């Protein structure tokens, strides 16, 4: 993997993370046409566009407005899109990308339309994205198989480059998620789509910084300027299952750990159902949102 892994269309949209000028191909990587900063290829062939030095990111928040209330927006389990733009039958569904989420992936508007797989890891989403007609652009901070290495808080692309941004289990690993979501908004074209997932009541793992609730996830997206279409708790990944699966019982096999918490999960569900029956309140969405291991989200850039 070297320069040929990055198409001419992608090269034309690359920008220096130091000064924002276009990048030119160089013998050993890329060179900024403005400040002259050089970006090498790694030993694995990835173009390394990570920041070379600390950089300030301007963030401004409007304080004093009425606080966001969880009942001011809808957060409920995601359902399959009844009118999907892309037929994914026969396509292998990668881990973390459910059939429900897959059904909301947009179809590329034209040949050569670009999408960004933000935090692409080992490129497990590439097949689904190219099947939707996009040119897949994989970016990760450290994965050796990513064509481009860069920071989600400083995405090395020009404004309004991508029609679609995919962000699966990434935001919890970002030190300043408000900056990352604003960057996703910046590089997305008008009417473009952002689809992603983020951890909530999973245990802290690796260098995870923030695990936002459904309200926090909505706030992150809305603050960046997105029109939030869906916030959805994962119904098959409740907190107890997530905790058991991710180390609640040190080095215990996952299936055994899940079996140990299954009775408690059953009692939890039945208790809330009894509470709903006694009070006449619709509590199921509250239960799912308050005890979800993670959330999915779908948002769009209106302007």
DAFEN-V383935 format. One record per helix or strand of 3 or more residues. SS is the DSSP state (H for helix, E for strand). FROM is the first residue (numbers start at 1). LEN is the number of residues. If there is no record, write none. Layout:
ss->{SS | SS}
from->{FROM | FROM}
len->{LEN | LEN}
This chain:
ss->{H | H | E | E | E | H | H | E | H | E | E | H | H | E | H | E | H | H | H | E}
from->{3 | 8 | 22 | 29 | 38 | 70 | 99 | 114 | 126 | 135 | 162 | 171 | 177 | 188 | 214 | 227 | 239 | 254 | 284 | 294}
len->{3 | 4 | 5 | 4 | 4 | 3 | 4 | 5 | 6 | 6 | 7 | 3 | 11 | 12 | 11 | 7 | 7 | 26 | 7 | 7}
